[in-house]
């Protein structure tokens, strides 16, 4: 499965292509690499398909699980994060302030009628946000049926 950037001007893919291009339609064209149009980094995303699920890994070290927001609206899955850090110290006759702000948003279009929306699970551990998206039974690959020769 390859990841391809979303192109609003292209024709819609055929139904089989939805399976091949799962998560390939990123809605925002941030150019190549892991940089947004504002030259801020966005996390790398790995997508793996098994017979039963799609598994999404988002590399986001230094975050807490409370920093993430994951929404599903229709078949649009959006993963976003926002983290602020403020530090102020007073020494002698000066005040030093340091602050940082990190945020990102990645949106992916899920194939229609393929995933069990109500059973999507997410966890954050060791700098990785992991999403497990179960497939509906009819979307799972079936083993070829063996036909006996009489």
Buried (B, 14 or more C-beta within 10 A) or exposed (E): EEBBEBEEEEEEBEEEEBBBBBBBBBBEEBEEEBEBEEEEEBBEBEBEBEEEBBBBBBEBEEBEEEBBEBEBEEBEBBBBBEBEEEEEEEEEEEEEEEEEEBEBBBBBBBBEEBBEBEEBEBEBEEEBBBBBBBBEEEBEEEEEEEEEEE
